[in-house]
């Protein structure tokens, strides 16, 4: 029988705040990477901001869910062993998000 560990409310709150803080930092990193390089993938974020232990790995889907910031721009083969060459999405900034970054940080070339 597979049992989930029993967690008390304080542990649950700590894990939720840890996930929220990771998402905040990872979104900023994803936007910066997309602005500087033209695109970003989940692999890029896993390298720069690994998902903390105790946080569900599927949180990555929530990272790119904001369609006012990111738009999908095709697919490519994964290069990490954990994905075994599976297909991953390539994300780009929306025009509005890119304009925001450009107005604050100039154009990176």
C-alpha positions as CSV (number, residue, x, y, z in Angstrom):
1,X,0.0,0.0,0.0
2,X,1.3,3.4,-1.0
3,X,0.8,6.1,1.6
4,X,1.4,9.8,1.3
5,X,3.3,11.4,4.3
6,X,1.0,13.0,6.8
7,X,1.7,16.8,6.8
8,X,0.5,19.3,9.3
9,X,-1.0,22.6,8.3
10,X,2.3,24.5,9.1
11,X,4.2,22.1,6.7
12,X,1.6,22.7,4.0
13,X,1.8,26.5,4.4
14,X,5.6,26.3,4.2
15,X,5.5,24.2,1.1
16,X,2.9,26.5,-0.6
17,X,5.0,29.6,0.2
18,X,8.1,27.8,-1.1
19,X,6.3,27.0,-4.3
20,X,5.0,30.5,-4.7
21,X,8.4,32.0,-4.1
22,X,10.0,29.6,-6.6
23,X,7.4,30.5,-9.2
24,X,8.0,34.2,-8.7
25,X,11.8,33.8,-9.2
26,X,11.5,31.3,-12.0
27,X,9.1,33.6,-14.0
28,X,11.5,36.5,-13.7
29,X,14.3,34.2,-14.9
30,X,12.2,32.8,-17.8
31,X,11.3,36.3,-18.9
32,X,15.0,37.5,-18.7
33,X,16.2,34.4,-20.6
34,X,13.5,34.8,-23.3
35,X,14.4,38.5,-23.6
36,X,18.1,38.0,-23.8
37,X,18.2,34.9,-26.0
38,X,14.9,35.2,-27.9
39,X,13.3,32.1,-26.4
40,X,13.2,29.9,-23.3
41,X,12.3,26.3,-22.5
42,X,11.5,24.4,-19.3
43,X,15.0,22.9,-19.5
44,X,16.5,26.4,-19.3
45,X,14.6,27.0,-16.1
46,X,15.4,23.6,-14.6
47,X,19.1,24.4,-15.1
48,X,18.9,27.9,-13.6
49,X,16.2,27.4,-11.0
50,X,15.7,23.7,-10.1
51,X,12.3,22.9,-8.6
52,X,12.7,22.6,-4.8
53,X,12.3,19.2,-3.2
54,X,8.8,18.8,-1.8
55,X,7.3,20.9,-4.7
56,X,5.5,18.9,-7.4
57,X,7.6,18.9,-10.6
58,X,4.5,19.7,-12.6
59,X,4.7,23.2,-11.3
60,X,6.7,24.0,-14.5
61,X,3.4,24.1,-16.4
62,X,2.1,26.9,-14.2
63,X,5.3,28.9,-15.0
64,X,4.3,29.4,-18.6
65,X,0.6,29.6,-18.1
66,X,0.4,33.4,-18.3
67,X,-0.4,34.0,-22.0
68,X,0.0,37.7,-21.6
69,X,3.7,37.1,-21.0
70,X,4.6,33.9,-22.9
71,X,3.5,32.5,-26.2
72,X,4.5,29.1,-27.6
73,X,6.8,29.1,-30.6
74,X,7.3,25.6,-31.7
75,X,8.9,22.5,-30.3
76,X,12.3,20.9,-30.0
77,X,13.9,17.7,-28.7
78,X,14.9,17.7,-25.1
79,X,18.6,17.5,-24.4
80,X,18.4,16.3,-20.8
81,X,18.5,12.7,-19.8
82,X,15.4,13.0,-17.6
83,X,13.3,13.7,-20.6
84,X,14.9,11.0,-22.8
85,X,14.8,13.1,-26.0
86,X,11.1,14.0,-25.6
87,X,9.5,17.0,-27.2
88,X,9.4,20.2,-25.3
89,X,7.8,23.6,-26.0
90,X,9.8,26.7,-27.0
91,X,8.4,29.8,-25.4
92,X,8.9,33.5,-26.5
93,X,7.8,36.7,-24.9
94,X,4.6,38.2,-26.2
95,X,5.0,41.6,-27.9
96,X,3.6,43.4,-24.8
97,X,6.0,41.6,-22.5
98,X,9.0,42.2,-24.8
99,X,8.1,45.9,-25.0
100,X,8.0,46.1,-21.2
101,X,11.5,44.5,-20.9
102,X,12.8,46.7,-23.7
103,X,11.5,49.9,-22.1
104,X,13.1,49.0,-18.8
105,X,16.3,47.3,-19.9
106,X,17.0,48.3,-23.5
107,X,17.5,45.9,-26.3
108,X,19.9,43.0,-25.7
109,X,21.7,41.9,-28.8
